[in-house]
Amino acid sequence: MKGLFFRNFIIYAIVICVSFAALGSTFTYQINGFALQEKMNMLSDTTSRAAESTVLYLESGSGGQPNPAAVKLYRSTMTQLAADCDGSIFITDDSGQMLLVATADGCYSQKGGVIPQKAVEDVLSKGSYYEISNFNGYLSGSHFVSGTVATLSDEDSVQLPRLLVFTAIPSDTTLIFFVNIMSTFLFMTAAVLIMTLIVTYFVTWSSVQPQKIIARAARQFARGDYSTRIPLPKHRDELYEMAVSFNNMADAIDKNQTMQRDLIANVSHDLRTPMTTIGGFVDGILDGTIPPEKQEYYLKIVSSEIKRLSRLANGMLTVSRMESNDELIRANFDISEMVIRIALGFEQKINDKKVDLDLDIPDTCTINANHDALFQVVYNLFDNALKFVNEGGSIQIYMAVKNGRLQFNILNTGSEIDPESLKYIFERFYKSDKSRGQNPHGSGLGLYIAKTLVGRHGGDISAKSGDGKTEFCFNIPTGL
């Protein structure tokens, strides 16, 4: 069970970790993409605004020379744009010679510097430029650099000299933002993951505990201890149903074992007594202890005991045959004629006990069922009633067909069945004589056989006892 616990925990832990990794990767990708896109939008917007301001600055010039106020305003605008994007703005001529550099600290003239030739070519040929570089050493570290051209045209659409505008934003700001986001995410992920794993550990442990209890109980059962029961969980879930099923199985096994022990004791007694009697009488006849004139009397006793052994063996064989679940072969027959024939077979016993027999049955009653099985059921119930009917008492049999089902009732006067024994009267190996007087001829199988055969016909059987009377009832479909 330890292996099952750790295996389940490891599986859950792996699933949780993989889920968190997938979530983190998706989250990181989205955040990184969002941050980068924001940077690019800001870079593009700053470059466009810087180019527009440069065009306005050129247009303000008189004779090609802007006035001092326009120069001051232009420089102030460039400084503000550089401060807003936390970067730098470079203004060059169309050959790449540096003219102005604007940062958050101010806008200054720059002479003699040359920007990368590729930047100039891209802006002049494509109208735009984008790269991550240090811009020929003008920038410390990698920057996102974007460029465009600012052109002033006259009324005749003749282009005047062009100025190139470049904006650079430090790339490490994006990295810092990304690191901050990732640090926060990883911290939260680690905290949630640890809490989830702790909860998973205890949930897995609690789910395995009932199985460990069941396994321990099963081992005790294997050692022959059938007293173990599983405590029921508080919540009515699948584990609760498993515990209830296990306890019901344990009760059934315990009861079955008790009944089997009783059966062995009863069968041993039932076998030992007649065999001892038979052996004693046969030995007496053989050694001359029993005189010839009394041998016939004792041979009749021997014959009776042999029949008793035969009944016991037949009962055991019947139980074995029923438990093999062979299909019942059905046929139409008159059950009224069967009941009368069984009653006639018990005529001698009925007369010996001076029993008043009352048959309330139809003249004919045809059903479709297994003849031998129904014969066994009626015979066992009749025999059971005769065993326990009081001297001079009565037996009443009622039989009728109602709503497509055959109803059969047999009632006898005499000793009652106590309510506790009535619960188990149809159980295998249970001897009814425990509650209805000591009967040396029973094996505890007759009523079990009757119940099983009735059940295989799709019917049910019951018993009730009180006021000095006991009644057994069964009903089955007529099959017609």
Secondary structure, 3 states (H helix, E strand, C coil): CHHHHHHHHHHHHHHHHHHHHHHHHHHHHHHHHHHHHHHHHHHHHHHHHHHHHHHHHHHCCECCECCHHHHHHHHHHHHHHHHHHCCEEEEEECCCEEEEEEECCEEEECCCCECCHHHHHHHHHHCEEEEEECCCCCCCCCEEEEEEEECCECCCCCECCCEEEEEEEECHHHHHHHHHHHHHHHHHHHHHHHHHHHHHHHHHHHHHHHHHHHHHHHHHHHCCCCCCCCCCCCCCCHHHHHHHHHHHHHHHHHHHHHHHHHHHHHHHHHHHHHHHHHHHHHHHHHHCCCCHHHHHHHHHHHHHHHHHHHHHHHHHHHHHHHHCCCCCCCEEEEHHHHHHHHHHHCHHHHHHCCCEEEEECCCCCEEEECHHHHHHHHHHHHHHHHHHECCCCEEEEEEEEECCEEEEEEEEEECCCCHHHHCCCCCCCCCHHHCCCCCCCCCCCHHHHHHHHHHHCCCEEEEEEECCEEEEEEEEECCC
